[in-house]
Amino acid sequence: MPDKLGGAHSTVISGRTGKKVVRIVAKHPLVKRIVPTVISVKGHAGGKTTAKVLRPDARGNLRLLISSGTSAQELRIVTTVENFEQGELLRRELNEMLSDALDR
């Protein structure tokens, strides 16, 4: 994971669970880099940590949203796919992997 995590900072919310999410995503061979962005505060407190990969951009790069309690963080996922369609397939695959791992 450390070789794929980069950017201005490497802080990921939700402690062990957040790091587990990043490790799962980083293991995928089509994921080139994961860049954490700003941590924001939501208006309401939630229970468990959730993670969801959001729609790709035109080049197939994705965004990962992690929510935990009153905090939320978006991480950019730089991929090696070439277009939106391939990014959409990767998004579905990553969301399945996250769903399986977080439901345990």
N, CA, C and O atoms as CSV, one atom per row, in Angstrom:
chain,resi,resn,atom,element,x,y,z
A,1,MET,N,N,0.794,-1.197,0.000
A,1,MET,CA,C,0.000,0.000,0.000
A,1,MET,C,C,0.844,1.271,0.000
A,1,MET,O,O,0.548,2.168,-0.790
A,2,PRO,N,N,1.874,1.409,0.832
A,2,PRO,CA,C,2.587,2.673,0.906
A,2,PRO,C,C,3.105,3.173,-0.448
A,2,PRO,O,O,3.173,4.383,-0.666
A,3,ASP,N,N,3.469,2.268,-1.354
A,3,ASP,CA,C,4.004,2.721,-2.633
A,3,ASP,C,C,2.914,3.278,-3.539
A,3,ASP,O,O,3.235,3.975,-4.502
A,4,LYS,N,N,1.650,3.005,-3.275
A,4,LYS,CA,C,0.560,3.535,-4.090
A,4,LYS,C,C,-0.132,4.725,-3.431
A,4,LYS,O,O,-0.910,5.413,-4.091
A,5,LEU,N,N,0.127,4.987,-2.151
A,5,LEU,CA,C,-0.502,6.089,-1.429
A,5,LEU,C,C,0.390,7.310,-1.538
A,5,LEU,O,O,1.575,7.244,-1.215
A,6,GLY,N,N,-0.170,8.430,-1.994
A,6,GLY,CA,C,0.657,9.622,-2.146
A,6,GLY,C,C,-0.167,10.883,-2.109
A,6,GLY,O,O,-1.374,10.846,-1.870
A,7,GLY,N,N,0.493,12.006,-2.349
A,7,GLY,CA,C,-0.176,13.298,-2.326
A,7,GLY,C,C,0.432,14.178,-1.264
A,7,GLY,O,O,1.509,13.884,-0.746
A,8,ALA,N,N,-0.256,15.260,-0.936
A,8,ALA,CA,C,0.250,16.228,0.030
A,8,ALA,C,C,0.307,15.650,1.440
A,8,ALA,O,O,1.143,16.060,2.246
A,9,HIS,N,N,-0.575,14.704,1.740
A,9,HIS,CA,C,-0.559,14.041,3.051
A,9,HIS,C,C,-1.021,12.607,2.867
A,9,HIS,O,O,-1.574,12.258,1.825
A,10,SER,N,N,-0.796,11.779,3.873
A,10,SER,CA,C,-1.194,10.376,3.763
A,10,SER,C,C,-2.207,9.989,4.842
A,10,SER,O,O,-2.386,8.805,5.128
A,11,THR,N,N,-2.864,10.977,5.438
A,11,THR,CA,C,-3.843,10.711,6.476
A,11,THR,C,C,-5.123,10.162,5.864
A,11,THR,O,O,-5.663,10.730,4.914
A,12,VAL,N,N,-5.606,9.049,6.416
A,12,VAL,CA,C,-6.864,8.450,5.992
A,12,VAL,C,C,-7.717,8.288,7.238
A,12,VAL,O,O,-7.248,7.772,8.252
A,13,ILE,N,N,-8.980,8.732,7.166
A,13,ILE,CA,C,-9.853,8.664,8.351
A,13,ILE,C,C,-10.221,7.231,8.688
A,13,ILE,O,O,-10.049,6.322,7.876
A,14,SER,N,N,-10.719,7.048,9.870
A,14,SER,CA,C,-11.280,5.796,10.376
A,14,SER,C,C,-10.252,4.756,10.779
A,14,SER,O,O,-10.558,3.564,10.793
A,15,GLY,N,N,-9.050,5.176,11.104
A,15,GLY,CA,C,-8.051,4.270,11.665
A,15,GLY,C,C,-7.835,2.991,10.893
A,15,GLY,O,O,-7.577,3.019,9.689
A,16,ARG,N,N,-7.941,1.869,11.581
A,16,ARG,CA,C,-7.687,0.555,10.965
A,16,ARG,C,C,-8.609,0.271,9.783
A,16,ARG,O,O,-8.167,-0.238,8.753
A,17,THR,N,N,-9.888,0.602,9.934
A,17,THR,CA,C,-10.845,0.316,8.866
A,17,THR,C,C,-10.526,1.136,7.616
A,17,THR,O,O,-10.578,0.613,6.503
A,18,GLY,N,N,-10.200,2.404,7.792
A,18,GLY,CA,C,-9.829,3.253,6.656
A,18,GLY,C,C,-8.592,2.735,5.949
A,18,GLY,O,O,-8.527,2.729,4.720
A,19,LYS,N,N,-7.613,2.301,6.726
A,19,LYS,CA,C,-6.391,1.744,6.132
A,19,LYS,C,C,-6.679,0.431,5.421
A,19,LYS,O,O,-6.087,0.135,4.383
A,20,LYS,N,N,-7.597,-0.359,5.989
A,20,LYS,CA,C,-7.983,-1.618,5.348
A,20,LYS,C,C,-8.623,-1.339,3.987
A,20,LYS,O,O,-8.327,-2.028,3.011
A,21,VAL,N,N,-9.490,-0.341,3.921
A,21,VAL,CA,C,-10.136,0.042,2.667
A,21,VAL,C,C,-9.090,0.429,1.627
A,21,VAL,O,O,-9.156,-0.017,0.482
A,22,VAL,N,N,-8.135,1.249,2.019
A,22,VAL,CA,C,-7.084,1.691,1.095
A,22,VAL,C,C,-6.243,0.502,0.636
A,22,VAL,O,O,-5.881,0.416,-0.538
A,23,ARG,N,N,-5.931,-0.413,1.549
A,23,ARG,CA,C,-5.143,-1.610,1.171
A,23,ARG,C,C,-5.882,-2.457,0.140
A,23,ARG,O,O,-5.281,-2.946,-0.817
A,24,ILE,N,N,-7.182,-2.627,0.338
A,24,ILE,CA,C,-7.989,-3.421,-0.601
A,24,ILE,C,C,-7.958,-2.794,-1.989
A,24,ILE,O,O,-7.731,-3.484,-2.984
A,25,VAL,N,N,-8.186,-1.490,-2.051
A,25,VAL,CA,C,-8.190,-0.792,-3.337
A,25,VAL,C,C,-6.796,-0.828,-3.967
A,25,VAL,O,O,-6.661,-1.031,-5.173
A,26,ALA,N,N,-5.765,-0.631,-3.151
A,26,ALA,CA,C,-4.389,-0.595,-3.670
A,26,ALA,C,C,-3.932,-1.928,-4.238
A,26,ALA,O,O,-3.045,-1.959,-5.091
A,27,LYS,N,N,-4.520,-3.031,-3.783
A,27,LYS,CA,C,-4.130,-4.354,-4.277
A,27,LYS,C,C,-4.531,-4.585,-5.734
A,27,LYS,O,O,-3.941,-5.425,-6.413
A,28,HIS,N,N,-5.524,-3.849,-6.212
A,28,HIS,CA,C,-6.013,-4.083,-7.573
A,28,HIS,C,C,-4.924,-3.673,-8.580
A,28,HIS,O,O,-4.358,-2.586,-8.466
A,29,PRO,N,N,-4.633,-4.530,-9.556
A,29,PRO,CA,C,-3.563,-4.243,-10.510
A,29,PRO,C,C,-3.816,-3.027,-11.408
A,29,PRO,O,O,-2.864,-2.481,-11.965
A,30,LEU,N,N,-5.061,-2.591,-11.564
A,30,LEU,CA,C,-5.349,-1.428,-12.409
A,30,LEU,C,C,-5.281,-0.107,-11.646
A,30,LEU,O,O,-5.422,0.962,-12.240
A,31,VAL,N,N,-5.064,-0.178,-10.322
A,31,VAL,CA,C,-4.927,1.032,-9.510
A,31,VAL,C,C,-3.457,1.420,-9.463
A,31,VAL,O,O,-2.604,0.652,-9.017
A,32,LYS,N,N,-3.182,2.638,-9.938
A,32,LYS,CA,C,-1.802,3.123,-10.012
A,32,LYS,C,C,-1.415,3.918,-8.754
A,32,LYS,O,O,-0.310,3.769,-8.232
A,33,ARG,N,N,-2.345,4.766,-8.276
A,33,ARG,CA,C,-2.040,5.637,-7.141
A,33,ARG,C,C,-3.329,6.022,-6.418
A,33,ARG,O,O,-4.388,6.127,-7.037
A,34,ILE,N,N,-3.232,6.230,-5.112
A,34,ILE,CA,C,-4.350,6.688,-4.299
A,34,ILE,C,C,-3.909,7.967,-3.596
A,34,ILE,O,O,-2.909,7.979,-2.878
A,35,VAL,N,N,-4.669,9.050,-3.811
A,35,VAL,CA,C,-4.290,10.351,-3.272
A,35,VAL,C,C,-5.365,10.840,-2.305
A,35,VAL,O,O,-6.459,11.204,-2.736
A,36,PRO,N,N,-5.070,10.853,-0.994
A,36,PRO,CA,C,-6.033,11.369,-0.013
A,36,PRO,C,C,-6.241,12.867,-0.191
A,36,PRO,O,O,-5.299,13.601,-0.492
A,37,THR,N,N,-7.477,13.315,-0.004
A,37,THR,CA,C,-7.759,14.749,-0.067
A,37,THR,C,C,-8.251,15.210,1.298
A,37,THR,O,O,-8.074,14.514,2.298
A,38,VAL,N,N,-8.858,16.368,1.334
A,38,VAL,CA,C,-9.268,17.014,2.571
A,38,VAL,C,C,-10.317,16.187,3.316
A,38,VAL,O,O,-11.204,15.583,2.713
A,39,ILE,N,N,-10.191,16.177,4.631
A,39,ILE,CA,C,-11.179,15.534,5.506
A,39,ILE,C,C,-12.209,16.593,5.872
A,39,ILE,O,O,-11.853,17.684,6.318
A,40,SER,N,N,-13.492,16.271,5.684
A,40,SER,CA,C,-14.535,17.239,5.986
A,40,SER,C,C,-15.453,16.707,7.082
A,40,SER,O,O,-15.444,15.519,7.403
A,41,VAL,N,N,-16.241,17.612,7.644
A,41,VAL,CA,C,-17.171,17.264,8.712
A,41,VAL,C,C,-18.577,17.263,8.140
A,41,VAL,O,O,-19.005,18.229,7.508
A,42,LYS,N,N,-19.292,16.166,8.370
A,42,LYS,CA,C,-20.683,16.058,7.935
A,42,LYS,C,C,-21.585,16.612,9.020
A,42,LYS,O,O,-21.154,16.821,10.155
A,43,GLY,N,N,-22.826,16.846,8.667
A,43,GLY,CA,C,-23.779,17.419,9.606
A,43,GLY,C,C,-24.342,16.429,10.607
A,43,GLY,O,O,-24.895,16.837,11.628
A,44,HIS,N,N,-24.215,15.127,10.336
A,44,HIS,CA,C,-24.815,14.159,11.261
A,44,HIS,C,C,-23.836,13.025,11.552
A,44,HIS,O,O,-23.003,12.662,10.722
A,45,ALA,N,N,-23.967,12.487,12.746
A,45,ALA,CA,C,-23.079,11.389,13.129
A,45,ALA,C,C,-23.642,10.078,12.589
A,45,ALA,O,O,-24.850,9.843,12.606
A,46,GLY,N,N,-22.746,9.246,12.117
A,46,GLY,CA,C,-23.165,7.932,11.633
A,46,GLY,C,C,-22.557,6.863,12.510
A,46,GLY,O,O,-21.734,7.154,13.377
A,47,GLY,N,N,-22.956,5.645,12.289
A,47,GLY,CA,C,-22.446,4.551,13.091
A,47,GLY,C,C,-21.139,4.003,12.554
A,47,GLY,O,O,-20.057,4.419,12.968
A,48,LYS,N,N,-21.254,3.059,11.623
A,48,LYS,CA,C,-20.060,2.371,11.158
A,48,LYS,C,C,-19.392,3.108,9.994
A,48,LYS,O,O,-19.948,4.042,9.417
A,49,THR,N,N,-18.210,2.662,9.680
A,49,THR,CA,C,-17.464,3.221,8.562
A,49,THR,C,C,-18.008,2.651,7.256
A,49,THR,O,O,-18.240,1.448,7.136
A,50,THR,N,N,-18.204,3.529,6.287
A,50,THR,CA,C,-18.631,3.091,4.961
A,50,THR,C,C,-17.612,3.564,3.922
A,50,THR,O,O,-16.932,4.572,4.114
A,51,ALA,N,N,-17.520,2.825,2.834
A,51,ALA,CA,C,-16.624,3.184,1.747
A,51,ALA,C,C,-17.312,2.880,0.431
A,51,ALA,O,O,-17.908,1.817,0.258
A,52,LYS,N,N,-17.225,3.825,-0.493
A,52,LYS,CA,C,-17.879,3.646,-1.785
A,52,LYS,C,C,-17.035,4.305,-2.869
A,52,LYS,O,O,-16.587,5.442,-2.721
A,53,VAL,N,N,-16.826,3.569,-3.964
A,53,VAL,CA,C,-16.112,4.117,-5.109
A,53,VAL,C,C,-17.146,4.803,-5.993
A,53,VAL,O,O,-18.171,4.218,-6.342
A,54,LEU,N,N,-16.858,6.064,-6.352
A,54,LEU,CA,C,-17.800,6.878,-7.116
A,54,LEU,C,C,-17.483,6.854,-8.611
A,54,LEU,O,O,-16.428,6.368,-9.020
A,55,ARG,N,N,-18.396,7.377,-9.415
A,55,ARG,CA,C,-18.299,7.354,-10.876
A,55,ARG,C,C,-16.946,7.837,-11.402
A,55,ARG,O,O,-16.332,8.746,-10.842
A,56,PRO,N,N,-16.497,7.206,-12.492
A,56,PRO,CA,C,-15.208,7.597,-13.082
A,56,PRO,C,C,-15.310,8.892,-13.881
A,56,PRO,O,O,-16.394,9.303,-14.294
A,57,ASP,N,N,-14.158,9.522,-14.089
A,57,ASP,CA,C,-14.120,10.664,-14.995
A,57,ASP,C,C,-13.923,10.132,-16.421
A,57,ASP,O,O,-13.933,8.919,-16.627
A,58,ALA,N,N,-13.747,11.006,-17.389
A,58,ALA,CA,C,-13.640,10.600,-18.796
A,58,ALA,C,C,-12.442,9.692,-19.054
A,58,ALA,O,O,-12.469,8.883,-19.981
A,59,ARG,N,N,-11.389,9.817,-18.241
A,59,ARG,CA,C,-10.182,9.000,-18.416
A,59,ARG,C,C,-10.196,7.716,-17.598
A,59,ARG,O,O,-9.251,6.931,-17.664
A,60,GLY,N,N,-11.255,7.494,-16.829
A,60,GLY,CA,C,-11.370,6.262,-16.060
A,60,GLY,C,C,-10.842,6.340,-14.644
A,60,GLY,O,O,-10.841,5.336,-13.932
A,61,ASN,N,N,-10.389,7.519,-14.214
A,61,ASN,CA,C,-9.937,7.672,-12.834
A,61,ASN,C,C,-11.160,7.774,-11.928
A,61,ASN,O,O,-12.214,8.256,-12.340
A,62,LEU,N,N,-11.003,7.313,-10.688
A,62,LEU,CA,C,-12.134,7.194,-9.775
A,62,LEU,C,C,-11.941,8.034,-8.521
A,62,LEU,O,O,-10.875,8.604,-8.288
A,63,ARG,N,N,-13.004,8.094,-7.717
A,63,ARG,CA,C,-12.947,8.715,-6.397
A,63,ARG,C,C,-13.484,7.713,-5.392
A,63,ARG,O,O,-14.448,6.999,-5.666
A,64,LEU,N,N,-12.855,7.664,-4.229
A,64,LEU,CA,C,-13.272,6.784,-3.145
A,64,LEU,C,C,-13.744,7.667,-2.000
A,64,LEU,O,O,-13.011,8.545,-1.546
A,65,LEU,N,N,-14.967,7.437,-1.533
A,65,LEU,CA,C,-15.511,8.203,-0.421
A,65,LEU,C,C,-15.566,7.311,0.810
A,65,LEU,O,O,-16.214,6.264,0.803
A,66,ILE,N,N,-14.874,7.740,1.875
A,66,ILE,CA,C,-14.912,7.037,3.157
A,66,ILE,C,C,-15.634,7.935,4.148
A,66,ILE,O,O,-15.289,9.108,4.295
A,67,SER,N,N,-16.641,7.385,4.831
A,67,SER,CA,C,-17.387,8.113,5.857
A,67,SER,C,C,-17.279,7.356,7.167
A,67,SER,O,O,-17.412,6.133,7.215
A,68,SER,N,N,-17.034,8.111,8.227
A,68,SER,CA,C,-16.934,7.506,9.547
A,68,SER,C,C,-17.363,8.533,10.585
A,68,SER,O,O,-16.741,9.584,10.733
A,69,GLY,N,N,-18.434,8.214,11.299
A,69,GLY,CA,C,-18.924,9.166,12.299
A,69,GLY,C,C,-19.323,10.473,11.640
A,69,GLY,O,O,-20.145,10.482,10.724
A,70,THR,N,N,-18.748,11.576,12.099
A,70,THR,CA,C,-19.061,12.874,11.520
A,70,THR,C,C,-18.041,13.302,10.467
A,70,THR,O,O,-18.119,14.421,9.961
A,71,SER,N,N,-17.097,12.444,10.133
A,71,SER,CA,C,-16.055,12.784,9.167
A,71,SER,C,C,-16.264,12.074,7.836
A,71,SER,O,O,-16.798,10.966,7.778
A,72,ALA,N,N,-15.833,12.732,6.781
A,72,ALA,CA,C,-15.872,12.137,5.447
A,72,ALA,C,C,-14.591,12.546,4.725
A,72,ALA,O,O,-14.066,13.640,4.937
A,73,GLN,N,N,-14.101,11.659,3.875
A,73,GLN,CA,C,-12.893,11.955,3.120
A,73,GLN,C,C,-13.017,11.349,1.730
A,73,GLN,O,O,-13.472,10.218,1.558
A,74,GLU,N,N,-12.600,12.129,0.753
A,74,GLU,CA,C,-12.563,11.641,-0.616
A,74,GLU,C,C,-11.100,11.370,-0.975
A,74,GLU,O,O,-10.215,12.177,-0.692
A,75,LEU,N,N,-10.875,10.238,-1.592
A,75,LEU,CA,C,-9.534,9.889,-2.057
A,75,LEU,C,C,-9.614,9.708,-3.566
A,75,LEU,O,O,-10.538,9.065,-4.065
A,76,ARG,N,N,-8.666,10.262,-4.288
A,76,ARG,CA,C,-8.640,10.111,-5.737
A,76,ARG,C,C,-7.896,8.826,-6.075
A,76,ARG,O,O,-6.837,8.546,-5.512
A,77,ILE,N,N,-8.456,8.050,-6.996
A,77,ILE,CA,C,-7.840,6.802,-7.420
A,77,ILE,C,C,-7.382,6.977,-8.863
A,77,ILE,O,O,-8.204,7.077,-9.775
A,78,VAL,N,N,-6.079,7.013,-9.064
A,78,VAL,CA,C,-5.511,7.114,-10.402
A,78,VAL,C,C,-5.367,5.689,-10.929
A,78,VAL,O,O,-4.768,4.836,-10.275
A,79,THR,N,N,-5.919,5.439,-12.109
A,79,THR,CA,C,-5.936,4.089,-12.659
A,79,THR,C,C,-5.135,4.010,-13.958
A,79,THR,O,O,-4.691,5.023,-14.499
A,80,THR,N,N,-4.966,2.794,-14.437
A,80,THR,CA,C,-4.296,2.595,-15.720
A,80,THR,C,C,-5.302,2.333,-16.834
A,80,THR,O,O,-4.898,2.053,-17.963
A,81,VAL,N,N,-6.603,2.416,-16.548
A,81,VAL,CA,C,-7.612,2.221,-17.597
A,81,VAL,C,C,-7.631,3.443,-18.506
A,81,VAL,O,O,-7.090,4.493,-18.161
A,82,GLU,N,N,-8.256,3.298,-19.668
A,82,GLU,CA,C,-8.149,4.341,-20.679
A,82,GLU,C,C,-9.378,5.215,-20.865
A,82,GLU,O,O,-9.283,6.288,-21.461
A,83,ASN,N,N,-10.551,4.773,-20.360
A,83,ASN,CA,C,-11.751,5.558,-20.631
A,83,ASN,C,C,-12.815,5.339,-19.559
A,83,ASN,O,O,-12.635,4.565,-18.618
A,84,PHE,N,N,-13.931,6.049,-19.736
A,84,PHE,CA,C,-15.029,5.997,-18.777
A,84,PHE,C,C,-15.580,4.581,-18.616
A,84,PHE,O,O,-15.808,4.128,-17.494
A,85,GLU,N,N,-15.791,3.887,-19.723
A,85,GLU,CA,C,-16.385,2.550,-19.681
A,85,GLU,C,C,-15.525,1.576,-18.873
A,85,GLU,O,O,-16.041,0.825,-18.045
A,86,GLN,N,N,-14.223,1.593,-19.116
A,86,GLN,CA,C,-13.319,0.723,-18.357
A,86,GLN,C,C,-13.291,1.137,-16.888
A,86,GLN,O,O,-13.207,0.290,-15.999
A,87,GLY,N,N,-13.360,2.448,-16.639
A,87,GLY,CA,C,-13.408,2.952,-15.269
A,87,GLY,C,C,-14.660,2.497,-14.544
A,87,GLY,O,O,-14.618,2.200,-13.350
A,88,GLU,N,N,-15.774,2.441,-15.261
A,88,GLU,CA,C,-17.035,1.995,-14.676
A,88,GLU,C,C,-16.957,0.520,-14.287
A,88,GLU,O,O,-17.449,0.135,-13.226
A,89,LEU,N,N,-16.350,-0.301,-15.125
A,89,LEU,CA,C,-16.161,-1.717,-14.790
A,89,LEU,C,C,-15.283,-1.865,-13.548
A,89,LEU,O,O,-15.575,-2.673,-12.666
A,90,LEU,N,N,-14.214,-1.085,-13.486
A,90,LEU,CA,C,-13.318,-1.117,-12.331
A,90,LEU,C,C,-14.055,-0.642,-11.079
A,90,LEU,O,O,-13.874,-1.213,-10.004
A,91,ARG,N,N,-14.883,0.395,-11.209
A,91,ARG,CA,C,-15.647,0.912,-10.059
A,91,ARG,C,C,-16.525,-0.189,-9.465
A,91,ARG,O,O,-16.559,-0.381,-8.250
A,92,ARG,N,N,-17.227,-0.901,-10.329
A,92,ARG,CA,C,-18.103,-1.982,-9.854
A,92,ARG,C,C,-17.300,-3.071,-9.150
A,92,ARG,O,O,-17.701,-3.573,-8.100
A,93,GLU,N,N,-16.175,-3.425,-9.733
A,93,GLU,CA,C,-15.334,-4.470,-9.145
A,93,GLU,C,C,-14.805,-4.053,-7.775
A,93,GLU,O,O,-14.832,-4.840,-6.829
A,94,LEU,N,N,-14.322,-2.807,-7.671
A,94,LEU,CA,C,-13.794,-2.325,-6.389
A,94,LEU,C,C,-14.895,-2.250,-5.334
A,94,LEU,O,O,-14.663,-2.604,-4.178
A,95,ASN,N,N,-16.089,-1.795,-5.712
A,95,ASN,CA,C,-17.195,-1.725,-4.746
A,95,ASN,C,C,-17.583,-3.113,-4.246
A,95,ASN,O,O,-17.926,-3.273,-3.074
A,96,GLU,N,N,-17.533,-4.114,-5.119
A,96,GLU,CA,C,-17.796,-5.496,-4.677
A,96,GLU,C,C,-16.746,-5.954,-3.676
A,96,GLU,O,O,-17.068,-6.544,-2.644
A,97,MET,N,N,-15.483,-5.675,-3.995
A,97,MET,CA,C,-14.397,-6.068,-3.092
A,97,MET,C,C,-14.566,-5.406,-1.732
A,97,MET,O,O,-14.385,-6.053,-0.701
A,98,LEU,N,N,-14.913,-4.117,-1.720
A,98,LEU,CA,C,-15.092,-3.389,-0.460
A,98,LEU,C,C,-16.304,-3.906,0.310
A,98,LEU,O,O,-16.253,-4.051,1.531
A,99,SER,N,N,-17.373,-4.177,-0.395
A,99,SER,CA,C,-18.579,-4.683,0.246
A,99,SER,C,C,-18.306,-6.013,0.935
A,99,SER,O,O,-18.707,-6.222,2.080
A,100,ASP,N,N,-17.619,-6.915,0.229
A,100,ASP,CA,C,-17.283,-8.212,0.810
A,100,ASP,C,C,-16.407,-8.065,2.046
A,100,ASP,O,O,-16.628,-8.745,3.048
A,101,ALA,N,N,-15.419,-7.186,1.983
A,101,ALA,CA,C,-14.458,-7.044,3.077
A,101,ALA,C,C,-15.064,-6.323,4.290
A,101,ALA,O,O,-14.759,-6.680,5.427
A,102,LEU,N,N,-15.908,-5.324,4.067
A,102,LEU,CA,C,-16.449,-4.553,5.180
A,102,LEU,C,C,-17.650,-5.230,5.832
A,102,LEU,O,O,-17.995,-4.912,6.970
A,103,ASP,N,N,-18.288,-6.158,5.127
A,103,ASP,CA,C,-19.423,-6.859,5.714
A,103,ASP,C,C,-18.994,-7.966,6.675
A,103,ASP,O,O,-19.818,-8.488,7.426
A,104,ARG,N,N,-17.734,-8.319,6.656
A,104,ARG,CA,C,-17.242,-9.392,7.543
A,104,ARG,C,C,-17.156,-8.963,8.969
A,104,ARG,O,O,-16.762,-9.752,9.828
